[in-house]
Amino acid sequence: MNLNIIAYSIYVLVTGFTIIKVGLICYQNGIIFMTNLIPDDTEFCLKVNNTLLIGYYLLNIGYAILALSGWSTIHTLTQMTEILSSHIAIIICSLAGLHYFNLFWITKFIKNLKQ
């Protein structure tokens, strides 16, 4: 029995929910973070935050969909669980890495602008 369709469905639901939820949380908190870094120009902060959110969604949804093409045929439930967990873990780790990467560079860029 080919379990790929079931695995694809579970993967798309879990990663889609995770990407959207994390994006919304980072967007809402990003507004606060950006306005603390640049208190004089809230309109600029909102535009940067919107641009970051769009880039975040494009990159992560694109990667999640691209990751589907490399899956082998799944024959057992154990194999499906292993493949799902490894692919979902990669998405979650990449989300965390992108978040910290953005925080580092935005903070560094804003500090350089203030000097």
Buried (B, 14 or more C-beta within 10 A) or exposed (E): EEBBEBBBEBBEEBBBEBBEEBBEEBBEEBBEBBBEBBEEEEEEBBEBBEEBBEEBBEBBBEBBEEBBEEBEEBEEEEBBEEBBEEBBEBBBEBBEEBBEEBEEEBEEEBEEEEE
